Amino acid sequence: MLTRRSFLKTSAATGASLAASGLAAPAIAQGAKIKLGYVSPQSGPLAAFAEADQYILDAFSGTEAGANFEVIVKDSQSNPNRAADVARELIIDDEIDMMLVASTPETTNPVASTCEFEEVPVISTVAPWQPWFIGQQGNPGDPESWEEFYYAFHFFWGLEDVISVFTNMWGQLETNKSVGALFPNDGDGNAWGDPVVGFPPVLADQGYTLTDTGRYQNLTDDFSAQINAFKQAQVEIVTGVVIPPDFTTFWTQAKQQGFTPKAASIGKAILFPQAVEALGDTGHNLSSEVWWSPSHPFTSSLTGQTAGGVASGFEAATGRQWTQPIGFVHALFEVAANVMGRVGDAGDPDAVAEAIAATRMDTVVGPLSWDGAGLPPFAQRNVAKTPLVGGQWRLKDGGGYDLVIVDNQTAPMVPTAGAMEEIV
């Protein structure tokens, strides 16, 4: 198959021949802007992840560094096939120099895989690193066959971090250690429920019993089977990685069927205040991982703003409450600016990939370094880890919810503002 890279090599050879014959190919204009492609789920069931995209893009274009870039944005529509299609459009039609992509393996993986095949540098985030790395392997079940990537790089936390955060929060409560799992049939669900790298072996080692009814399809409208199984197992803790509309369905039906656990620590679904507000008062004390918040003690390399300043800027500009992806999408553009500032030729994909691998910088989500720290050997070239803490949603006087950090054992530099409380 003809890749973009082989096409460019052929074109370069043709241009050289034309030049030798006196028919020189047009040169790239000096001072031309660096082209960035950016893909995220701006519509569909994952659209909450991209809520702040336009604000971040506008802020980036207004910085001194941002003036050097043209950002071409595509919507994955929360569909992996569409994500791959728009990635190809950006590479082939728009001839981008670097790709940026955010938000869940259903978006990051097809884009990163397309870029790796086409030999275009790509930086991704907002997906735990295991479903990102392992999910792109030809045989995810055979670690001996896994290969590192040359052009694809990722920064985020891993399953080991979210498992530690969740169990640390549960350890603050008196429970029977009976856990019910909600793991869908998607990249995240399959990774979280994996018997080797997911929740099951760690929970077993810590004395928890896990009730897992199997992988369900996203946008399920009936969770009665899971609820009945949880009630039979006397589940006091619910966990999982659920898209927002599915958790609303599950939690509403659980309440209707008389099932209220002491803790519900859910990835993905309740990251966003609007998703919790949709539950009314029943969202009180739901818990989740916290990747980024206004209280994180980090500063943007682009704007000099603190995490709190970035969050409050979004709220002032939009009238909406801050959300966690704001920090990580902002950081994507921090890294892009930093990398391209260290590259002599933005159109040289090998040089850009090497510059990404050599990155050592502070961002609004914390220090980023592709130095392999905290990672198994197979992922050390391609993944940079970021800190993770745990939080609970608390009803505010007058309505709405605040996300209160209640456990920071995995990242003590992030302050807590309360302790874990039972759901009542």
Secondary structure, DSSP 8 states (H G I E B T S, - for coil): ---HHHHHHHHHHHHHHHHHTT-------TT--EEEEEEE--SSTTGGGGTTHHHHHHHHHTSTTGGGEEEEEEE-TT-HHHHHHHHHIIIIIS--SEEEEESSHHHHHHHHHHHHHHT--EEEESS-HHHHHGGGSS-TT-GGG----SSEEEE---HHHHHHHHHHHHTTS----EEEEE-BSSHHHHHHT-TTTSHHHHHHHTT-EEEE---B-TT-S--HHHHHHHHHTT--EEEEEE-HHHHHHHHHHHHHTT---SEEEEEETTSSHHHHHTTGGGGTT-EEEES--TTS--B-TTT--BHHHHHHHHHHHHSS---THHHHHHHHHHHHHHHHTT-S-TT-HHHHHHHHHT-EEEETTEEEE-S-TTS-GGGTTTEE----EEEEEEE-TTS-EEEEEEE-TT-TTS---S------
